[in-house]
Amino acid sequence: MSLAVLQPSQLRHPPVLIGSLTEVAAAYQRTLQRDPHNAIALAGMSVVALASRQPESAVLMAQAAVAAAPHMIPAWVALGQR
């Protein structure tokens, strides 16, 4: 399955990622290498960590997302998923 990413400028919602969990994580990691404070990627990695049964990492990523963009609702939602 291929990975498709829709940029926030194309949507009114956060990016939609379609693919395997590994592909999604890799895409977020590439984004975070370029921009370590990218709130969308941090929130996404939080969800990936949660899906991978890594709740401590999920909380840390969600907290980082909220710190990077306190106005971004998906960051708060990711934080509430723990």
C-alpha positions as CSV (number, residue, x, y, z in Angstrom):
1,M,0.0,0.0,0.0
2,S,1.4,3.4,-0.9
3,L,1.5,6.4,1.5
4,A,-0.5,9.4,0.5
5,V,-0.2,12.7,2.4
6,L,-2.6,15.6,2.0
7,Q,-1.1,18.9,3.3
8,P,-3.0,21.1,5.8
9,S,-3.3,23.7,3.1
10,Q,-5.4,21.2,1.2
11,L,-7.7,20.4,4.0
12,R,-9.5,22.1,6.9
13,H,-8.4,19.1,9.1
14,P,-4.9,17.7,9.9
15,P,-3.2,15.7,7.2
16,V,-4.6,12.3,6.3
17,L,-2.1,9.5,6.1
18,I,-2.9,6.3,4.4
19,G,-0.6,3.3,4.6
20,S,0.9,0.9,7.1
21,L,1.8,2.1,10.6
22,T,5.5,1.8,9.7
23,E,5.0,4.0,6.7
24,V,3.1,6.6,8.6
25,A,5.7,6.6,11.4
26,A,8.5,7.0,8.9
27,A,6.7,10.0,7.3
28,Y,6.2,11.7,10.6
29,Q,9.8,11.0,11.5
30,R,11.0,12.6,8.3
31,T,9.0,15.7,9.1
32,L,10.3,15.8,12.6
33,Q,13.9,15.6,11.3
34,R,13.2,18.7,9.3
35,D,11.1,20.5,11.9
36,P,11.4,19.0,15.5
37,H,8.5,21.2,16.7
38,N,6.0,20.3,14.0
39,A,2.9,19.9,16.1
40,I,1.0,17.8,13.4
41,A,3.9,15.3,13.2
42,L,4.2,15.2,17.0
43,A,0.5,14.5,17.5
44,G,0.7,11.9,14.7
45,M,3.6,10.2,16.4
46,S,1.7,10.2,19.6
47,V,-1.1,8.2,17.9
48,V,1.5,5.9,16.3
49,A,3.1,5.3,19.7
50,L,-0.3,4.6,21.2
51,A,-1.2,2.1,18.4
52,S,2.2,0.5,19.0
53,R,1.3,0.0,22.7
54,Q,3.9,2.6,23.8
55,P,1.8,4.7,26.1
56,E,4.7,6.6,27.8
57,S,6.0,7.7,24.4
58,A,2.5,8.6,23.3
59,V,2.1,10.9,26.2
60,L,5.5,12.5,25.7
61,M,4.8,13.1,22.0
62,A,1.3,14.5,22.7
63,Q,2.7,16.8,25.4
64,A,5.3,18.1,22.9
65,A,2.6,18.7,20.3
66,V,0.5,20.7,22.8
67,A,3.6,22.7,23.8
68,A,4.4,23.4,20.1
69,A,0.9,24.4,19.2
70,P,-1.4,25.0,22.2
71,H,-4.2,26.1,19.9
72,M,-4.2,22.9,17.8
73,I,-7.1,20.8,18.9
74,P,-5.7,17.5,17.5
75,A,-2.7,17.9,19.8
76,W,-5.0,18.0,22.8
77,V,-7.0,15.1,21.4
78,A,-3.8,13.1,21.1
79,L,-2.9,14.0,24.7
80,G,-6.4,12.8,25.9
81,Q,-5.9,9.4,24.2
82,R,-3.6,7.9,26.8
